[in-house]
Amino acid sequence: MEENIDILIVEGKIKEAIEILERELSHWENEEKLLVLGELYYKAGRSVEALNKFNAVLKVNPDNAKAMAYVTMINDILNFYHKDLLNP
């Protein structure tokens, strides 16, 4: 099954890969699959869903550096504020 997901990602079929991983995760929590799913959501521009998956990775393994980097990056993007952009 893992090979199918890799093929879908290479072919740019992000939505299909997300659907497969979501179905698989409904049965168990797997750090690697949560991380890949978070990356796919991020790649698809769905930052909030990606953040949720990366936080789930950190619940399983608080020392996962890649998940922590994504959480920090997404939070920085979501918290960005520039008053001149809001009040021209």
C-alpha positions as semicolon CSV with decimal commas, in nm:
position;residue;x (nm);y (nm);z (nm)
1;M;0,000;0,000;0,000
2;E;0,288;0,237;0,078
3;E;0,416;0,211;-0,279
4;N;0,076;0,319;-0,414
5;I;0,086;0,633;-0,201
6;D;0,437;0,714;-0,320
7;I;0,325;0,672;-0,682
8;L;0,023;0,898;-0,628
9;I;0,245;1,166;-0,474
10;V;0,494;1,151;-0,763
11;E;0,204;1,175;-1,010
12;G;0,072;1,481;-0,826
13;K;-0,246;1,306;-0,713
14;I;-0,236;1,460;-0,368
15;K;-0,611;1,437;-0,302
16;E;-0,617;1,063;-0,370
17;A;-0,310;1,003;-0,150
18;I;-0,475;1,200;0,133
19;E;-0,793;0,993;0,106
20;I;-0,601;0,665;0,127
21;L;-0,393;0,778;0,424
22;E;-0,700;0,910;0,608
23;R;-0,871;0,571;0,568
24;E;-0,564;0,389;0,695
25;L;-0,523;0,622;0,993
26;S;-0,878;0,564;1,108
27;H;-0,762;0,219;1,220
28;W;-0,442;0,317;1,406
29;E;-0,211;0,610;1,481
30;N;0,116;0,583;1,294
31;E;0,379;0,853;1,330
32;E;0,518;0,814;0,977
33;K;0,175;0,815;0,810
34;L;0,062;1,115;1,015
35;L;0,376;1,300;0,906
36;V;0,325;1,218;0,537
37;L;-0,041;1,315;0,565
38;G;0,054;1,647;0,723
39;E;0,301;1,713;0,443
40;L;0,036;1,633;0,182
41;Y;-0,215;1,866;0,345
42;Y;0,051;2,137;0,356
43;K;0,138;2,080;-0,009
44;A;-0,233;2,103;-0,095
45;G;-0,253;2,442;0,079
46;R;-0,461;2,311;0,369
47;S;-0,250;2,452;0,652
48;V;-0,496;2,397;0,936
49;E;-0,539;2,027;0,857
50;A;-0,162;1,997;0,817
51;L;-0,108;2,161;1,155
52;N;-0,350;1,915;1,316
53;K;-0,161;1,617;1,172
54;F;0,179;1,754;1,275
55;N;0,049;1,812;1,627
56;A;-0,077;1,451;1,627
57;V;0,276;1,340;1,532
58;L;0,412;1,536;1,827
59;K;0,165;1,363;2,060
60;V;0,303;1,027;1,946
61;N;0,667;1,145;1,943
62;P;0,739;1,485;2,102
63;D;1,096;1,470;1,969
64;N;1,004;1,457;1,598
65;A;1,210;1,746;1,461
66;K;1,041;1,754;1,121
67;A;0,692;1,782;1,269
68;M;0,812;2,052;1,511
69;A;0,964;2,250;1,222
70;Y;0,636;2,235;1,030
71;V;0,434;2,337;1,339
72;T;0,662;2,636;1,395
73;M;0,650;2,737;1,028
74;I;0,271;2,707;0,999
75;N;0,215;2,894;1,326
76;D;0,447;3,172;1,206
77;I;0,245;3,199;0,884
78;L;-0,090;3,194;1,064
79;N;0,027;3,450;1,319
80;F;0,181;3,688;1,064
81;Y;0,054;4,042;1,104
82;H;0,160;4,346;0,912
83;K;-0,042;4,656;0,992
84;D;0,041;4,827;0,661
85;L;-0,112;4,539;0,466
86;L;-0,436;4,569;0,662
87;N;-0,456;4,949;0,665
88;P;-0,328;5,090;0,335
